[in-house]
Amino acid sequence: MNDDELRVKTLQQYRLLMRNIRARFEIVDSLKLSHTSDYPELETAAFHLRKSIEGVAFGCLVAMENGLKSVPRDAIGQWNADRIFSKVAKRTPVIFPVAIDREDPPAEAVGVQHHLVTNKDCNLSVDQVRAVYRRTHRWLHEMNPYIPITADKFSELRADLLADVVSVWKWLLHHFISASGEVFLTVLKTEDGELEVSSASANIAKA
């Protein structure tokens, strides 16, 4: 497989992962979660959030393949996002989605139409996303009647989940991921409600 064929293949893979993530967030949105939501709605949201983060982990591997032309052997058959992220975090530079924003290019950047910068207010680190993933595990099992949970504790867990859903959506809404200068650019939901995923070969962002 030559570089052009690999670029097409990995772009299709990344787009499918983002499409699934977008669909999962639409399901969560349809739940109309609030601070009065009950366990069944919350566990459904946690399930789709967890699967979305797994999609992000697989997306990191796809980006590696796109840029580095290889994927770590011990990650190919791995399903646990936390373990994949632990491998991602050991690489320099880290191959991980970065929330982005558009701003006017600097005056000296002649011919630049799209100037993308890190959106620090929405960006999440590898460790932050791993923590969110671990928190979703709280909702994977039915409530055990022999281990009662207080109302205050339940409210705390619910608040954490509601905040995590929002923060992950904002992080992924406009993002890029890069490996060796090969970039995937994603808008999960445009103003027209569309999903946009494209590829580029450029250093397009600044910290």
N, C-alpha and C positions, 0 to 999 in steps of 0.2 A: 504494500500500500504506500503510494507516494504521499508527499506532504499535503497536496491539494485534496486528495481523497480522504486523508485523515482529518483535515480541517472540516470537510463536509460532514463526515461521520460524527465527529465529536460535537459539532454544532447541533446536529439533529438530536443527539443524545441529551445535550444540555437543555435544548428547547423543550423536549418532552418532560424532563424533570421539572422545569419551571412551570410548564402547563399543569402538571399534577399539583404542584404547590399552590398555584393560583386557584385551582379547583377546590382544594382543601380549605383554603381561606374563605372561599365563597360559601362553603358549607358552614364554617364557623360563623360567618357573618349572618347567615340565615337563622342561627340560633338566637340572635338578639340577646346576647349575654348581658347580664347586669349583676349588681351586688345582691340581687334576690334570686338569682338562678339556682336551681337545685342540682343535685348530684348527677343525674343522667345527662343533662345538657353540658355540664362542666366536664364530665369524663369523655364525652364525644369531642368537645373542643380540644382536650388534652391529647386524645388519640390522634387527631388530625395535625395538631401542632408537632407532636412527636414524629409522625411520618414526614412532615414537611422538613424537619431538621435532618432526618435521615436522607431526604432528597438533596439537601444542601451538602451533606457529607459525600454523597455519590457525585455531586456536581464538582466538588474539589478534585476527586479522582479523574473525572472527565477532563477538567482543566489541565491537570498534570499531563494526561495523555496528549492533549492538544499542544501543549507547549514544550514538554520534556520528551515527548514521543515514547513514554513508558509510564507504567503504574506500578507501585510497590507490590510485589507478589503476595505479601502477607495481608494486603488490603483488598485484593480483588474479590475474595470470597467472604469478606467481612460485612455483616449487616448492622452491627452496633455502631451508631454514629459516634459515641463517645470514644471508642477505640480508634476509629478512623481519624477523628480530630486530634487524638494524642499523637498520631503519626504525622499529621499535617503540621502540628505545632513545632515539631522538631526540625522542619526544613527552614532554610534561610535562602531567599525570603519566603515567608509563609504564603502558601497558595490558598487564599480564603476570600470570600466575598467582601467587598468594601462598599459601603453605602456612599452614593455620590450625589452631587448637586451640580446644576449648571450655573455658570456666572459669566459675566462679560469678560472676554479675553483681555489680557494686558495690552496696552497701547503698542508695545513693541512686537507683539505676536501678529505679524502681518499675514493675512490670508486665513487666519484661524476662525472658523465659524462656530465650533462647539468646544467650549472650555469647561472641562469637568474636574471637579475637585472633591475631596473627601468631605462627606457630610458628617462632621464630628458629632452633631447632636443625635444622629440616628445610628451611627456605626456601632457595631458590637464586636468585641474581641472573641477569639477562640474560646477563652476560658469562660466568658459570659454565656456563650451559646451552649457550651458543655453543661453549665450550671442549669440553664433552662431545660435542656434535654433530661437531666437527672430529675428535675422537679416534676416533669410529666409522668415519671414512673409512679408517683403517689396515687395517680388516678387509674392505674391499670387493673386494679383488683377491686372486687366488690367490698363494701364496708363490712368489717368483721363485727358482729354484734357483741363479741366477747372482748373486744378492744374498743370501748366507746371513745368517741371524739367529742370534745366540748364544742359548744356553739362558737366560742371565740376562736378556737383553733380552726374550725371549719371556715369561718369567715376570713381568717388569715390565709389559708390555702387558696380559697377562691380569689381573693384579692391578688395574690401572687400570679395565679393563672391568667386572670384578666389582663394584668400588666404585661405578662410575658407574650401573650397573643399580640398585643399592640406593638410591643418593641420589636418583635421578630418581623412583623409585617412592614413596619417603617424601615427596618434595616434592609429588607430584600426588595422593597418597592422599586427603587432605582439603585442598581448596583453593578459593579463590574468585578471580574475575577481574572487574574493575569498569571501566566507562567511563561517565563522567558520571552516576554514581549508579545505573546499571543493572548488576545483578550476576548472575553465574552462580555457583551453589554446587555443588560436586561432592564426592561420596564415591565413589571408585573401587570400594571393596569394603567394604560394611557388615559388621557382626558376623554377619548372616545370609547374607553372600556376595553381596548385591545391589549393583547400580550405582544411585546416586542422583544426579540432576542436576536442579536447580531454578533458577528465576529469582526475583529480588526487586528492589525499588527502595528501597534504603536504604544508609546508611553504617554497615556492620556490623562493621568491624574497626578495631583500633587497633594502632599500631606497638609 
